[in-house]
Amino acid sequence: MESMLLKQHFFDRLQRLVGARAAVRQFVAITDPGSDLQRLAEADGFGRLYFGVPTIGGRYSALSNFGMVPAAVMGLDLEQFLEGAEEMVEACFPCVPVEQNPGLVLGTILAVFADRGCNKVTILTSPELDSLGIWLEQLLAESTGKTGKGIIPIEGEAVGDPKMYGEDRLFLSIRLQTSPDPIHDAAVDRLERAGHPVVRMTVADLYEIGQEFFRWEFATAVAGAILGVNPFDQPDVEAGKAATKRLTTEYERSGRVPAETPIFEERGLSLYATPQYARELRAAAGTTPSLQAYLKAHLNQLKPGDYVALLAYLEMRPQYKAELQAMRQRIRDAKRIATCLEFGPRFLHSTGQAYKGGPHNGLFLQLTCEDAVDLSVPGQRYTFGLVKAMQARGDFHVLTERGRRLLRIHLDLDVQAGLATLKSAIEQALA
């Protein structure tokens, strides 16, 4: 959905500058043969059309045209990049002894620890490899998080004192050999000495990421097989898309957004929950409810082995992220619980699968806001802001339908002030 809406937006802007015929030649499509996007690209006359391999699922397609065409545009030496990947392919051949097969060994480690309860795979990377951690987050969550099982990747969580972690962690340290980081190494050493399981990996240089793409894709498929899940489908992602489609279709028909009634309001923040969960929170909040009391009631449900996910349908501004990171660290340190921070709607196509279909031990805070600036979608009645809001509502519906513990907090136009209020209330609730 997002791809088509963004195409409409940028085509509309570009054609105003150079005309429709010249504008469409600036577009490149990468898609599977026979897709709607292929038909659109051919009908409109896109500048280039590249095909993927239909049998490769999206998150496994980094080494196909879906990953390599953008890499070529970036100026990467694809021959060097793919030569490294080919080395890993050969290292994972069926004829390679089990104990020497890097993909098989890694996948087995992930699955065995997950089966033992250490399913919060905490990714610690060199700064230059941050984006690899984000890619791994999607690969692991969307591939294994289903039928009540799976791995919950923890990405972007600051390294803490070993005593701040529960017994459900498997730490993954991925270091770039050309960028020494004694502080990182010392932190990982402390975790290891404290008895936490740690997997250490070293990437020789950035071109070796091609090897890691294949190693991790292979390992993830192995882990899924051992855990007894299909690593190549994403049933709960599709459920979220369907819920959003129903809401946007209804808006197209009626021109109205279904009304919502908050369960509590304070200082520019409005709280929403399902009727049943709202009753539970009210009962726990006491006779003098407050924002702090509702948050305390929500967070007090956490128990060992659970995790918290902040699902922020906000702009990815550095100042917003800093406030949210402070919240997740405070929750982790107070509760010794794994924490996730996700920006919507991006995470719907990655960790969203595990949150809906994976282990039933997540506690969720969904954050939405009023958009100070919005953009219309050419040819549609709705705006980008409305689509984002409908995606948040669709996600809320599917998560709660599956019995997930979810509290939604809506911020008014001053998002920065709202986040500061929320952070203060969380700190008080955890005191």
KEKOLNU-311824 format. One record per residue (C-alpha): x, y, z. Coordinates in steps of 0.05 Angstrom, whole numbers, plus 5000, padded with zeros to 4 digits. Layout:
N
XYZ
...
This chain:
431
500050005000
505450505020
509350394956
503550574911
501551184952
508651444952
509151324877
502951744867
505752294912
512552354879
509852274808
504952844821
510553294847
515353114791
510453194734
509053904756
516354054745
518153674681
511553414654
508452724658
512452384603
519252594630
517052464702
515151744693
521951594660
525151744728
521651154760
524650454768
520649844788
523349214821
517848704824
515847984812
513547774742
506147844732
505048324789
500548944790
506849364794
509649054730
503149224694
503349934721
510750034702
509549784631
503150174621
506050824648
512950734615
517650704675
524950824659
527050124682
523649484703
527448944741
524648264761
525547894825
525047144835
517846974855
520046394899
524246854944
520347185000
521347935011
525647895074
530047355041
531247774978
537248204999
541747844949
536747874893
534948464849
530848764907
537348884944
542448904888
539249434844
539249954901
546349734918
548549864847
545250554849
549250684913
555650524875
557449864909
562049384873
556948834863
561948324837
566048384901
559748384944
556847764912
563447384911
563447414987
556247184989
558046594943
563346384993
558146325047
553445955001
558845424990
560345405065
553045225077
552544665025
549244015048
555943655039
559344085092
559743725160
554543985208
559344275258
562944655203
556744945170
556145665194
548845755176
546745095207
550645205271
547845915280
540745705265
541245135315
543845595369
538146085358
532845535361
535645155420
536245775463
529346015442
526445335460
529745405529
526546085540
532346525517
528346795458
529947535467
535747575417
539148225436
543048515377
549348915394
553049185333
558649655316
555750335297
557550215224
553249585225
547049895256
542949785193
544849055193
541548995261
535149315234
535148815177
536248235225
530448475267
525648385209
528647735185
528247395254
521547675277
517647585213
520446895198
519746565267
514446955305
508046565292
503446025321
505346265391
512746125381
518846495357
524646955369
523647675393
529448095367
531548665412
534949205369
537549885390
537149765465
543050085500
547749605534
546549595609
549449295672
548848535670
544248535730
539048935690
537548325647
533047725660
534547005642
530947035575
536547365535
541347125482
546347675465
548947745394
555248165386
556948345314
563448735308
566749075249
574048855250
576549505219
573249925274
575949735343
571149885400
574049715468
567949995504
563349525465
568048945478
568449085552
560849115558
560148445523
565648145567
561748365629
555448025603
559247385589
562547385658
555747475690
553446825657
549247105601
549646705535
553447105482
554646965408
560547365381
561347495307
566447915269
565448225201
572148345166
569648945125
563149235100
563348815036
562948195079
555848385096
553947985033
556347365069
552347545131
546047635089
546346915066
548846635132
542946955170
537746775118
540046045120
540446055197
533546355204
530445825159
534045285201
531545595266
524445625240
524744885220
527344675289
522045105324
516644795281
514345425245
514245605171
519746125164
517146355096
510146605111
507447205150
500047075164
499147605217
502248155174
496848005123
491548055178
493848755195
493748965122
486648705116
484349095177
487349735150
484149615082
477349545113
478150205149
480650595089
475250295044
469950515094
472851215095
472751235019
465451045022
463051495078
468252035085
468351925160
473051625211
469551185263
469051565329
473151345390
472151485463
478251525508
478151165575
482051725608
484952415590
490252825624
495053385603
493953305529
494452545530
488452095515
488451355533
484850805495
483950055509
478849515495
472749525541
475148915580
482249165588
479749855607
475749555664
481849185689
486149815686
480850235721
480249735777
487749725786
488450485780
484150595843
479051115863
483351715842
485651515772
491251895738
495951805679
501151535726
496151055758
493950775691
501150685668
502850345734
496949875726
499249705655
506649605672
505249225736
502748645694
509848495672
512947855696
519647505683
520247295610
515647845584
517648415539
515249125528
514449435458
513450175447
509750235380
510650965360
506551215300
510551865302
515652205258
522551895265
525552535292
532052465333
528952855392
522852395393
527251775390
531552025447
525452095492
522851415473
529651085484
529851395553
523051095568
524950395545
531450405585
527650625648
522750055639
528249545626
532249755687
526249775733
523049125711
529048735683
524848635621
526948645547
524549265510
523149425437
522250105404
518750115337
516450665291
510050555253
507950395201
514950125185
514949575238
508349285213
512348945158
517648665206
516748565280
509248665273
508747925254
512047685318
508048165362
501447895335
503147175322
509247015365
509946855439
504147115481
508447515530
508648215501
506048845535
504849415486
504450175489
501850445423
503251185412
499351595361
498952345350
495552915314
499553105252
501653835251
502953775176
499453285130
499653115057
494052925010
494652304968
493652474894
487352154867
484751944936
480052244988
484752075045
491452375067
497952035087
496352215159
489651875155
492751245125
497751225182
492151305233
488250745200
494350305201
495050435276
487750275287
488349645245
494349425285
490749575350
484849155327
489048545308
493548575370
487648615418
483648095378
489447625393
489047785467
495248225471
495748715529
495549395495
494650105519
494250655466
496451355484
494551915436
498652565437
495953235415
499553695365
505353845412
508653155407
515053365442
511353615502
506952995502
512952535502
516052925560
509552845599
509252105583
516451995603
515352345670
509151935683
512751285667
518351465714
513351605770
509550965755
516050565762
518450925824
